[in-house]
Amino acid sequence: MKAIGIREVKNNLSAYIPEVRRGKVIQIADRGEVVAELRCPSSPSSDESTYERLVEQGKIIPPARRFDARLVPSSRTRPRFPSGSVNELIDSDRTEQSVRPQSV
């Protein structure tokens, strides 16, 4: 891949388009850091090829196992919280605590 500066791409974009059409990927750098790629839209750009490329580069790590929806708790097993506003719940909790007999 070819890495070129932003100013160079801006000034000579029409010269790089034929290279891109032939399938070449041109990396665009800003102060030495690659910030974008110029590529033909017909080149593989699907999510899967991007995913595979990132795995190969070591930028992402694939999961150790596949996602299993059966392991996610259903709404029936999730805890249910009392209804009411937060202030009402706090006030009711405070009144319950003040009514309890204190141990000596």
Residue pairs with C-beta under 8 A, 6 or more apart in sequence:
1 24
1 25
1 26
1 27
1 37
2 19
2 24
2 25
2 26
2 27
3 26
3 27
3 28
3 29
3 34
4 16
4 26
4 27
4 28
4 29
5 28
5 29
5 30
6 28
6 29
6 30
9 16
9 26
9 28
9 38
16 26
16 38
19 26
20 26
20 38
20 39
20 40
21 40
23 40
23 43
25 37
25 38
25 39
25 43
26 37
26 38
26 39
27 34
27 36
27 37
27 38
28 34
28 35
28 36
28 37
28 38
29 35
39 45
51 60
54 60
55 61
55 62
82 89
84 92
